[in-house]
Structure formats: C-alpha cells, structure tokens
Amino acid sequence: MLQKTPITTDEDSEFSISDLLTQILARKWIVVTTTILGLLAGLFVGQLPPDTYRAGALVNIEQRGPTSALPDVISGRGLVSDPSTRIEAESHIIRSRFVLAPVVRSLNLDWKLEPDRFPVIGHVAERRAWPAIPNAIAPRYTRHGDRARLDLLEVDEPLISRRARVLVTGEGQFEAWLPDGPRVSGRVGEIVTLAPGFRFRFATLDVPKGRSFTVWRARMASAIGELRGGLQIRERRPPINSGIVDFHFRSVDRDLARRAANAVVLSYQEQNLNRRSAEIDRSLEFIETNLAEVRQNTARATERLNAFRQQRQTVELTTTSQELLRRIVGIESELEELAFREEQISRRLTPNHPDYRLLLDQRARLEARLEEMREEATALPPIEQELLQLTQAVERSVEIERQLIARGEQLSIVRASTVSNIHMLEEAESAGLTGPNRTQPILVGLLLGLSVGVGGILGINFLRRGIDDSRVIEELGLPLFATINRVPGLRAGGDNTELYKLARSAPGDIVVESLRGLRTGLQFSLATAPRKSLMISSPAPSIGKSFVSLNLAIVAAQAGSQVLLIDADMRKGKLRRQFDLSRDHPGLSELLSGSAGIERVLVSDKDTPGLDFIAAGKYPPNPADLLTSKAFDALMTEAAESYDLVLIDTPPVLAVTDPAIIGQKVGMSLLVVKHLETTRAEVLSSMKLLDNSGVSLSGAILNQFDAKASRYGHYGHKYGYYGGYKYGYD
C-alpha cells in the first residue's frame, strides 16, 4: 500500500475564533451558571458596605496677603508685593491639627459608640429593614431602627482607648464594664462611672434587650486622622486662582457629614482671624515698647539743647544750618520708617527675597545721602555744629514719637475692625448619598463569572491530552472510518454483559448504526485490497478493539456475508466468553502449534448464521513465533478463500509485536482510538512502529465518543458516521 502523509492546512494550524466559540457553546450552561453565580456574588458584595453621604459648603478665600488689614505705612505694601493665596498651600493649613483639633472637640468626634454588628452582613442588617431578622436570632447584633447616642463621655488620659462594654438589659437599662472591672448598672440620662476617670451618659438608647455596644474615647491624633480622611478641598476653575473653594466632607453618618463640613469652615475662619489679629497685636506691642524709650530720648535731648543755649547764649541757627537740619531730619525719619517696615516684612520674607533686597538697597542709598550731609555740616563753625547736632537729636526724637503715636492709633483702629478673608458663601444644609457604587460589583461579578466559565472550559480542554475530535486523527494522516458513540454502562459491566454484544441485544442502537456504516465503508475498501482480511488493533489496552471486532463481525454476518472472527490475542484474549466457550477450548494457539485441527478450533455462532469464530486458545509462551509460522500463513490464505471477511482482533500495538506481524499478512489494518483517552503521541508511536515493520494503517475508528464530555460537544463533531445525530426506528 502507499504510505499516507499527514494532512495539514493553514486553517488548521492557525488560531481559530470559531473553534473557541464552538468549545464555549458546547458547555454554554457552565458559562451561564458561573455568570449567574458571579452576578449574584457581585450583588451580594455590593450590598455589604455602608451608605456614605457627602455634604458641601462653598467658601470664598480672598487672595490677599496676611497683612492686608494693615495700613501701607505699617505693612510695607508700598514696597513689598502681596502674593496671591495658593489653595494648594492653604489646604495644608486647613488639614492641619491647628484647624481640625477644635472641630474634633466641638463635635465630640473622639467619642466612640460602636454597636456590635453581624459578621459580613452587619451593615446590610443595620441599613435595611427587609429582610427582617428576628430579635431572637443573635440579639446582641444591631438591626435597622436601633438608635443610641451619648451626650457625655469623660475619659482621662491613662484610660484613653480603653474600651468599655455595654449590654442592654431592659427598656432604657443597661450594664457596663471595663475589661477586668466590675459590672455597673445604669439607665438612660444617668451618669455611669466605670472607674476613676471614665464616665459616660446615654442621651438615647432605643434598642431591644440584648443589644451590645462598645464605648471608648479615641486619641486626638486618631480622631483628627479620621476627620482629615473624610475632608475634600477643591478650588473651582476656571478662572485660575478664583478663590472659590468647595469644602466637602464624606461620612457614613448623614448628619455628621453636614455638621463637620460647616465646622471645618468655621474653625478655619476663626483660626485665620486669630492669626491676622495676632499680627496686629505684635505690631502694637512693638510700638508700645519703643514709644516709652523714644519719649525718654526726647526729654534727654531737649534738656541738653536747653543747657547748651543757656551756656552759649545762642538761640537760633542760621538759615543755611536750618535747611541742612531739615534735610538731615527728613532722611533720618525715612530711615526710621524703613527700619519699621523691615521689622514687619522680616516675619514673612527672607533677606534673599527681591522685595527685602529692594528695601535694603533703598536704606543704603539714604544712609549714603545722610553721610554726605553730615560731611557738609563739618564746614560750619564749631559752635553752630554742636547746636545743629543737639537740635537734630531733639527733632528726630519728636518725629519718631509722632510717627509711633500715629501708627499705634492706626493699628488700634485696624484691630477693632479686623475681619477674616475667609467668607462662607453657602453653608452645608444637607448631605446627599454618594456611595458606595453598588452597581460596579455586580458588573465585576458578572464579568468575573463569565471569565471563570469561559476560562475554565478552555483550561480544562487545554489540559485534556486525549484525542477529542476526528479532525485530530485526520491531521495525523489517518482517514476516519467511523465514530462510535459511548455505550453507557459498558465499562462497568465488562465483557460479561449483554451490552458487549450490542449488535445482537440492541440492533437499533445508534452505535450499531455506526458499525453498519463502518461495514459499508469497508466493503468498498476491501474490494481493492489484496486480501479480504482486516486487522483491528489499538495503541493500548482497554480501548475497545475487541468490542468493535465482535460487533462488526456480527453486523457483517447479519448482512449475509460469511465472516470469520479470529481472536489473535494469545496473551489475554477473552472473546471466547461471548461464544460461551471454556478456557480449555482449543483455539488459535493450538491450531498454529499443530496440537488441534481446524475442525476442533472453528466454532460457528448459533445466534448469527454466517459467523465463525476461532478463540485464542491456551496462552502459549511464544505467541510471536507462532504468528510467523507457515501455519498462520496457510490459515490466512485458506480463510480468505472461504470467507467474505476475515476479522482479526490483535493485542495492543505498543504492548507487543504481534500486530506488526499480523499486519503484514492482512489486506487492511485499522487502529481503534478511544475518545479523550488515547493521545496523539500514542497514535503517532503506533503508526511509526507499524511503519517500521512494513505495515501501513488504513485508517482509524474513534470509539466511545461522548459528546457531553467533548470540548466541542455536538457542535464540533463534523466527521465520522452518525457522530452528531440520534435517529432510529419506531
């Protein structure tokens, strides 16, 4: 026979979307089930988190410097530019302990009253009235409608974070205790002291008997952290640096969200105003400290001037000296003003700042001019020079005193009219439901369930190493002669059940119809073969080759052919049981060894006319030697002349060499492949082993095909006979 080559196409070697869809459709109910389970799981998970609420207040933060309330002469705005307020920088101030600690204290956010909740579904039971859970079931856990509130909690520093337990014993009554402490009874409205430095009072306790709570006071840092975590600050844009800022607060408590949003804004306003007032107070303190010293300097300078005039009897300066004095005093006044401005801006700017450097440059120029005028004064007569210096000291002190008094009066006015540059435009009036997103877990669960279903099907199919589809057999270069469906219960009953002779016990079964199709196909193939003999083998044991051989022989004989069935498995052959023959009945081994003649070996089936059978006989020590004998050649020649079809059931190809010997002496050889169990490697090894012995397989039979277990189901089975149909007789 001609050597067959494997058949491959581009379509088979490439990734096929239709192939994947076929696999998924074959197990569509698995995908549907996992998708529904994922959807239900997502629905369940989406209901677990508590509702969250968000309240928002609208605030205007004026973009002006911290000294905007001061006059120009005091703040130095004529010299120092006023930088715009950056919301990013202000947000750090708002989130600081400086602003949030007063909010925690005013709202008692460090007070903790936590009810015991059901594991996993605690927030669901607390949030929803349906489905109602009877109070008799785990009465300690809170449910929808329970209300409890504290109006007093005093905990000293050593007991902070110590948790007290509260158990409701009746209407408005409870017992409370600290770990390792005594139980104390109490009622609503009464102060309960559990230990020195730990006492509390319930304002409301509208819960059934058996409910359990935990009471403690959190540390300030922890309470501030929780407050900071729920706070959101965002500037509205455009325009850039609009100064319009949204203060949002998110919480599981609707009322707390509203109160906290407003409280944070009010605390920020108050702290901002305090900072601005403190700046003015520091300036007033500076003026008052220096004013007393200046007045003392003025008095001493006046005394020295009067003493000099009395001693020298000099009253007035000349016109030239007066003009020089006026200019010197003017420059000194400017220098004093610059010194005051420097003291103000040094609190906000570093010496390297451009505005600070500009002030230093201006002071240096004035000092240079002052030095020039002093040099000019040295040209005056000595007495007039001394009079000029004394007069200059008096006028300078008087001018400084006048300036300080004027600045103090201005600051006092500003202090009384100081307002914050933080203005609440809209306060938080209510909190809206903002989360959680209960739809997202449903979508995630649906997609996850779909992915698990599809991935599971593809993964299981990928891990299956057995041949699953007739296309795989044809890719290996073997024509598929038939696909024989699975016979339920055949493996459990073994070869002693009536199912083993299915062609006789159930002639209308779909499996028998497949065998009839195989018989028809073999008639045409054997017509061109050199011998009318057929070897049926398999790669490994328990594939079903003996079942196929027996039933194919029966359907061929039922069609009127003279059929000889030979059990050539002289190592484990058991076909004799189907013909009610004992273990001692002579068979092929005795015939080939010459210990029995053909008349003793040949058995005619009484139930199927035209079917003769030769059993394996007693197991010989040298089956391969018997098959290579001339006696076996003579048997095959004589049988081919006397019968229309000779079927030879052989041992597995990969187990022994018997099939390689028998295959050389028959007209055709078929390999039985079991669905999902026989692997590609086993088929290739069988083909290679037989090919090395000069035996070319004519084709294959896919046995025990189970559409339910197949990765393609009924969708992908396109080849073979009656593979995807169920059709019978009424």
Secondary structure by P-SEA (a helix, b strand, c coil): ccccccccccccccccaaaaaaaaaaaaaaaaaaaaaaaaaaaaaaacccbbbbbbbbbbbbbccccccccccccccccbbbbcccaaaaaaaaaccccaaaaaaaacccbbbbccccccaaaaaacccccccccccccccccccbbbbbcbbbbccccccbbbbbbbccccccccccccbbbbbbcccbbbbcccccccccccccccccccbbbbbccaaaaaaaaaaabbbbbbcccccccbbbbbbbcccaaaaaaaaaaaaaaaaaaaaaaaaaaaaaaaaaaaaaaaaaaaaaaaaaaaaaaaaaacccccccaaaaaaaaaaaaaaaaaaaaaaaaaaaccccccccaaaaaaaaaaaaaaaaaaaaaaaaccccaaaaaaaaaaaaaaaaaaaaaaaaaaaaaaaaaaaacccccccccccccccccccaaaaaaaaaaaaaaaaaaaaaaaaaaaccccccaaaaaaacccccbbbcccccccccccccccccccccccccaaaaaaaaaaaaaaaaaccccccbbbbbcccccccaaaaaaaaaaaaaaaccbbbbbcccccccccccccccccccccaaaaaacccccccccccccccccbbbbccccccccaaaaaacaaaaaaaaaaaacccbbbbbbccccccaaaaaaaacccbbbbbbbcccccaaaaaaaaaaaaaaccccccccccccccccccccccccccccccccccccc
